[in-house]
Amino acid sequence: MTATLSIPTISIVTPSFNRVKYLAATMDSVLSQSYPRLEYVVVDGGSTDGSAELISHRGDELTWSVSEPDDGAWEAVNKGFAHTSGEIMGWLGSDDLLMPWTLSVIGELFAAFPQVEWLTTLYPTVCDEHGRAVRCSQLPAFSKDAFFRGANLPGAGWSGAGFIQQEATFWRRSLWERAGGRLEESLRLAADFELWSRFHRADAQLYGVGTPLAAFRLHGDQKSQSEFEAYIEEALDVFLRYGGVPPTSGFASRLRQAVAPFVPRHVRASVGQVLERALGFPAADIPQRCLLYEGLEEGWRIEGR
C-alpha cells in the first residue's frame, strides 16, 4: 500500500433502523479492516430491536453515532456525513458488507490518482443472508453519455448494462460539495441514482475498478418486488429530469449487450457507436476509464480514454 502518510481519510456512514440481525456484520466489515485513517459513523433511527445497544458497545471505535427518530435513510446519511471530514466518502447499508480489502484499495487508488473524483466496482456482488457471496456480475466501463442514455437504469423499459452499485461507490468530498453536498431527502427510494446524476452533471468521470468492493445482501426482511418497481419509477423520473434520453432502439441496446462479452472492455463504447451508426442512430463521444491491477511491480493503471 501507499505509505500511511499519503493515504486519505475515508468517511463511511451506515444508516440503520431495526437491522440488529445484520448490523454487527456490517459494522465489522468496516472496522475489522484496520484502515489507519477511517471515520466511521452509524446513524440509527431509534430502533427497538437492540441495535442501539450494539452500536453503543462499539462506540469507542466510531467517530460518531446516534440513535434517535429520523425521517429515513437519506436524512440519516446526511446527518452522518455532517459529522465527518474525510477526503473520501461513501455509505454502507446496515445489512450490506464491504469486502475485506475495500478500504485499502480505494485509499491507495485515490492517493495514486488525484484525477479520480469517484469510482465504483466493475464487479457488483450479491451475498445471501449468511454473508456468502452468491453472485458476481461484470459491468462495462462507465461514462456520462451512457448513463444519460439509460445504461445504468435497467428495468425502465429497455436493456441496460446494470446499476451503479451504491455500497461499492466512493467519491471525493470536493465532488460531493460541488454537486450540492447532500442526498435528496424528498425522494423515497432513488436518492443514490439522483446523486449519480448530479455527479455526472458536474462532469466528473466515473472510474470502474477491476475488483469487487462490496456486497449487497439479499434476505427475507427486504422490500418487496413492488418496492423495486417503485424505485425504478422514481429513478426514471430523476433520469428524465436531468435530461436523460431513453435508448432510441431496444434492439440496438440488446445488440450492444450481446457483443459486450466478446469485446475488450476499453473498446466497448466504440463498438456501441459503430452499431448505432450502422442502425442509423446518432453517434456520441463516450470517454470511459477503468482502474486495473497489473501486478506487484506495475500496480494499478488506468485503461481507457
Secondary structure as UniProt FT lines:
FT   HELIX           4..6
FT   STRAND          10..16
FT   HELIX           20..31
FT   TURN            32..33
FT   TURN            36..37
FT   STRAND          38..44
FT   HELIX           51..57
FT   HELIX           59..61
FT   STRAND          64..67
FT   HELIX           73..81
FT   TURN            82..83
FT   STRAND          88..91
FT   TURN            94..95
FT   STRAND          97..98
FT   TURN            100..101
FT   HELIX           102..112
FT   TURN            114..115
FT   STRAND          118..121
FT   STRAND          125..127
FT   TURN            129..130
FT   STRAND          133..136
FT   HELIX           144..147
FT   TURN            148..152
FT   TURN            154..155
FT   HELIX           166..168
FT   STRAND          169..172
FT   HELIX           173..178
FT   TURN            179..180
FT   TURN            185..186
FT   HELIX           191..201
FT   TURN            202..203
FT   STRAND          206..209
FT   STRAND          214..217
FT   TURN            220..221
FT   HELIX           225..241
FT   TURN            242..243
FT   HELIX           250..259
FT   HELIX           260..262
FT   HELIX           265..267
FT   HELIX           268..278
FT   TURN            279..280
FT   STRAND          289..293
FT   TURN            296..298
FT   STRAND          300..304
//
